């Protein structure tokens, strides 16, 4: 028997413009199969490591047929579909494949997504695929396949209404794309340039599946809980299709396994049920609920482990054998959502526990849909590394792919998934257009229902939302409300015999909200009450007047990357920093160069509202200086944003989502990491502020606070607060003992009085540590640089000349191309103590730090595997704003960075005598022979120096 299962067709694809191909699909898949050659117009259309074919524009860029649209102003040199017509971006895609099958076996060709419509030819046989970007297509090709080589050609047509781009740009161009069921960002937005082909192509997985006479279609998995989560049931319904001409007597089997330590799997359940499926018929089969006692629950990031079980469903047909199988990792969890009576914001509970939402908005991984599992893994792990717990998939982007959701399941990111409606394009934009949404409402609903079936089994999926800043047209909205209504168990917490099994619902387990500003989000009534999207004074985020409502779905700010990224993504004329124009009112306007403007740069000033935050550090001299000072602002800005919201957890707010987490192109706004996957300082400001237990300074009240978002009470803990001036002195040091910090609470500790002291320094550093009294283990560490009211940070400019001594020890473990480094950085300068500091408290703390460092030095001296680097210096003080980066010593490119790299922390500072340890992991580029170089630089260390390699 030929092997049952799926084969992904992810290699060997080639593509060509339809107007440059002289034969039709029948000829391409019979007598005239194409090939890549110097004489032909065909080109390679897939990249190793991706699970999808790249759409047209990505394919053209890969083959250097057009310039990189994300570099400089090159997008302006690429023909837009509005100017060329749809035929210009209508493309053929072709591949060959082999498939073995036997009598009574069936073969299906599967397309997980095509944009926008297509004709498919297999061995000369034509099938027309209907329209819609977010729908799956499955073709029975059993009777037209050859035993050996098979030829497949697909001609893909662009969206029907690609629209035009007005000279002034705008949100969704002229909005014509909204007439189709497709991603709307492709006509451009205030954060991205237009995508010239509107993402035409086969943009997701293509596969061949071999089954017996009966195949399994879209099982639905649901868990219910009782007795405080001690008892649980797994409910399963699957559609079974009998392809044969005879009644199929089947055994349907379900197996649930849990992975234990060291890769050992434990079979938790094995259940078999018999069903009879009529010839060429379809049935829905619902298993008897499977009972679990105290299952390992799935938790979001920061609340617990992301426990997953493997659910395997197989069907055996009498006198045939195994006919089909289906497997899905599944997390036992329950999600509840309601409008909070205290704040008016939407409140989420996971497994009965409230979760304070701190997350961000997501467009998509890449604007040209060059999608890959590894890119998704990095994207989602970055979000988990920032201690976020929710990602909102914005309505102008995608219904995200199963690979995206898989990594959200793995790393614990809840997902808010929107359908393809935006206020800008669907009835609320300027000019107003498409007030009734897409032209084909039935197509929209078909795509929505198919998307639900594709994604509903992922524990990370938290809610469905009808649209961004808009609700769908009335008939679509009412249909979605009915289709996605909650099963009674998820409303009443009871499951009676009268209720249907919850797995027979389309979903039934998570809420549907009609729009992003309705029903507990923003003002709850659909008024434009999200935002703002610009630079803010950090202290404003803490003020009660900053935002009125309980849950802000979008609040954004700046996002300048490092100078290396600017140089890598723009020619030299794009390296010019903005002009600073001072107005009569004293406010400064930043005037960026044309390339920065094209890449949607957000200034670090808001004339009339916010003074330029970069100039707070002095006028930048060049690109490197500008970008470094921008990172200082980035860190403060986004840490303050999350800290401000956390400060009023449950009393005023239930959550906040930042606009936005990343850019799907080389944009210069709203991002924690750039399109090349290098983190900005805001990444680590966010990481600090969103840690589950966090000590912070309220920048509005100047009180110390402890934010405990966990379910565990903190007891016998203390806060150490120390101030360090620019001369290396410690004029302020206090320890605040805390009896307890209750779970899910913010505790106000004490006022920070140093700024009111006699002769406080105009610029100073503040180090906060929350630690266990019993063993001095640090729970949370937070470092601030601050200035007195009415002052600025210009005194930090001469501080750059301070030569602070460092000792760095490094240990490395290699597994193939992957590097795992453990690095300890120690500020070896000595602290000078001011007279007004309590000497005994300070002496005790310094003694602890010295003991920690002395152990590190002994280890370094006794283990030859450790590399020790010393940066000599004669000054005492804070080693300020240090940053690691990893480089390829062999490359001749201007940009030597190895990306992505995962850092346990970065953009850090060390007070005298203090040391910190870091973990750094990355994969070396293929073929690299020399060791990579790990470099360190900082405010006091303008020149990078090597700590490894």
Secondary structure, 3 states (H helix, E strand, C coil): CCCCEEEECCCCCEEEEHHHCCCCHHHHCCCCCCCCCCCCCCEECCCCCECCCCCHHHHHHHCCCCCCCCCCCHHHHCCCHHHHCHHHHCEEEEEEEECCCCCCCEEEEEECCEECEEEEEECCEEEEECCCCCCCEEEECHHHCCCCEEEEEEEEECCCCCCCCCCCCCCCCCCHHHHCCCCCHHHCECCECCCCCCCCEECCCEEEEEECCEEEEEEEEEEEEECCCCEEEEEEEEEEEECCCCCEEEEEEEEEEEECHHHCEEEEEEEEEEEEECCCCEEEEECCCEEEECCCEECCCCCCCECCEEEEEEEEECCCEEEEEEEEEECECCEEEEECCCCCCEEEEECCEEECEEEEEECCCCCCCCCEHHHHHHHHHHHHHCCCCEEEECCCCCCCCHHHHHHHHHHCCEEEEECCCECCCCCCCCCCCCCCCCCCHHHHHHHHHHHHHHHCCCCCEEEEECCECCCCCHHHHHHHHHHCCCCCHHHHCCCCCCCCCHHHCCCCCCCEECCCCECCCCCCECCCCCCCECCCCHHHHHCCCCCCCCEEEEEECCCCCCHHHHHHHCCHHHHCCCEEEECCCCCEEEECCHHHHHCCCCCCCECCCECCCCHHHCCCCCHHHHHHHHHHHHHHHHHHHHHHHHHCECCCECEEEEECCECCCCCCCCCCECCCCCECHHHHHHHHHCCCEEEEECCCCCEEEEEECCCCCEEEEEEEEEEECCCCEECEEEEEEEEEECCCEEEEEEECCHHHCCCCCCEEEEEEEEEECCCCCEEEEEEEEEECCCCCCCHHHHHCCCCECEEEEEEEEEECCEEEEEEEEEECCCCEECCCCCHHHHHHHHHHHHHHHHHHHHHHHHCCCCEEEEECCCECCCEEEEEEEEECCCCCCCCCECCCCEECCCCEEECCCCEEEEEEEEECCCCCCCCCEEEEEECCEEEEEEEEC
